[in-house]
Amino acid sequence: MRHQKKTVKLGRTAEHRKALLANQVCSLIEHQRIKTTLAKAKAVRPLAEKMVTLGKKGSLHARRTALATLRQADAVKKLFDDIAPRAADRSGGYTRIVKLGARKSDSAPVAFIEWIDAAVETDAPEANDKGEKAKKVKAAKSTADSGETKPARKRKRTAAS
């Protein structure tokens, strides 16, 4: 029976699973958001949260522990310098999982995992650029109206028609 077994195995050996999760967390640190299967996103979340907690401690021991887990010095540096200070006022819940539906090829459930603080920062610039986007759309419409139009596309004939 699997009662009280916390580890999600993901169909991999222990070393492969550790490497996969470390790489996923490093990608999350680098890109702020990654698209992966729902099972992997749920497995990555606790490790990512633990790494942010280490980053908030900021001690040399915490940095070395994070480096031993993640194995990428640039990711650890970004974690301690950028991500941990943003999460200083939060006491957990640093990540969000957004379900995207099923992948077309194999129907596996897919999701985004992202930092909660990163989503707030990306929404703000879009609101400021709204007026500029409207001007670009109007300019594009005016050039399209005055310009040439493409001829209508011919329909392919099939055996039935």
N, C-alpha and C positions, 0 to 999 in steps of 0.2 A: 504494500500500500504506500501511497505517496503523501500521507498525511504530514503536514508541517514541513514539507520539503520546499524551500524557498527558491532554489535555483531553477531557472528555465534553461533546458539543455539545448534547444534550437537545433537538435539533430547533429551536433558536432562533438568532437572530443573536447576535453577540458582546456587544453592549450589553444586549440582553434577558436573556441568560444571566447577565451580571454583576449586573444589577439583581435578577434572581430569586434568585441565590445570596446576595446581600447581604441581601435581605428575609428569606430563610429563616434565615440566621444571626441576624438581629435578633429574629425570632420565637422562635428557640431560646433566645436570651439572656433574653428577656422571660418566656417561659412554661416554661422548663426542659425542655420535651419537646414535639415537634411530630410530627404524623402526616402523612406524605407518601408519594409513591411511592418504591419501593426505589432506582430510578435517581437520583432527586433527593437522597435521603438519602446515597447513596454519593458524590454530587458535592459535597454540603454539608460532609461530614465533614472533608476536608482544610482547607477555608477556616475552619471553626470551630476546628480545632486550631491553625491559624496565629494566629488572633485571640487565643486563650488564651495562646499563647507571647508575643505582643506585650504582653498584659496582665501577664504575669509579669515582663517587663522593667521596666514601669512608668515609663519615661522619657517626656519630653515628645514626643520624636520618635516613639516607639512609639504614643503616644496619638493623635498627628496622623495617622500611617499608618493606624491602625485607623479613625479618623474618615473618612479619604479612601476607605477600602474600604467601610465599612458605611453611611455617610451619615446616621446617626441618633445624635445626641449622647447621648440618654438611654440607648441600648443600650451605647454605649462606656463611659459612666459606670458602669453596672451591671457590665459586663465587668471593668473595672479595679478596682472597689471590692468586688464580691461573688464573682464566679466565679474570677478569677485567684488571689486568696488561698487559696481552697479547694483549688486545684490546685498549690499551691506545692511540695508534697512529691513530686508526680508528674512524670515526665519524658516526657510524651506519653501518648497513649491516653486523652484526656479525655472522649470520647463513646462511646456504645454504640448500635448499630442492632439493633432487635428486629423481626424479620419477623412480620407479622400475617396473611399469606395474601393472597388475591386480592380486589380490590374488586368488589362485586356488579355494578355497572353495566357496566364495561368489562373486567373480569377482570385489571386491572393489579395487579401485586404491590405491596402497601402495607406500610409499616414505620413504627415509631416511631424517632426519633433523639432521644437524651436525654443529659444530662450524667451521668457515672458517679457523681459525688459526690452529685447530687440524689436518686438512687434510694435511697441509703443513708439520707439524712435523712428521706424520706417513709415508710420502713418502720418506723422507731422509734416514732412516735406511735401507729401502729395497734396495736402490741403492748400499749401502756398502756391503750388504750380498750377492750380486749377484754372486760373485766369489765362495763363500762358497756353495751356492745352486747348482751351476754347478758341483762342486766337489762331492757333495752328490749324485746328479743324476747319474754321471759317476760311482761312487762306487756302487750304487744300480743296474745299468745295468750290471756291470761286475759280481756281485754276482748272478744276475738272469741268466746270460748266462752260468755260470759254474755250477749252482745248478740244482736241479731236476725240471722237468716240470710236470705240472698237466695233467692228462689224459683229453681228449676232453669230453665235457659235452654231455650226450645223450639227444636227442630231445624227447620231450613228444609226444606221439601219440594221435591224436584226432580221433573222429569218422569219419571225412571226409577223412583222409589219410590212 
